[in-house]
Amino acid sequence: MPLGAAETLAALIPGARLAAFADCAHAPFMSRPDDFLAAARDFLND
């Protein structure tokens, strides 16, 4: 999804957080697994 659309969507969802990864394709959990897991853990542990 384009970053602008993701920002808008995140702003509309209470409690949402947006994590954008540089040099990442459509599936960040595959192309940047360490960064993805760190962001997911941060979100889940809050």
C-alpha positions in Angstrom: 0.0 0.0 0.0 1.3 3.5 -0.7 2.8 5.1 2.5 0.3 8.0 2.4 -2.6 5.5 2.4 -1.1 3.5 5.2 -0.6 6.7 7.3 -4.3 7.7 6.7 -5.5 4.2 7.6 -3.3 4.1 10.8 -4.7 7.5 11.8 -8.2 6.1 11.6 -7.6 3.0 13.7 -7.5 3.6 17.5 -4.2 2.3 18.9 -2.7 1.6 15.5 1.0 2.1 14.9 2.6 2.3 11.5 5.9 0.7 10.9 7.5 1.5 7.5 10.7 -0.3 6.5 13.2 1.0 3.9 14.1 -1.3 1.0 11.2 -3.5 1.7 8.7 -5.1 -0.7 5.1 -6.1 -0.1 5.9 -8.7 2.5 8.1 -7.2 5.2 7.9 -10.4 7.3 9.9 -12.0 4.5 12.2 -9.3 3.3 13.0 -7.7 6.7 12.1 -10.4 9.3 14.2 -9.1 12.1 12.8 -5.6 11.8 9.2 -6.9 11.4 9.5 -9.1 14.5 10.9 -6.3 16.5 8.1 -3.9 15.6 5.5 -6.6 16.2 6.9 -7.5 19.6 7.1 -3.8 20.6 3.4 -3.4 19.6 2.3 -6.6 21.4 4.3 -5.9 24.6 2.9 -2.4 25.1 
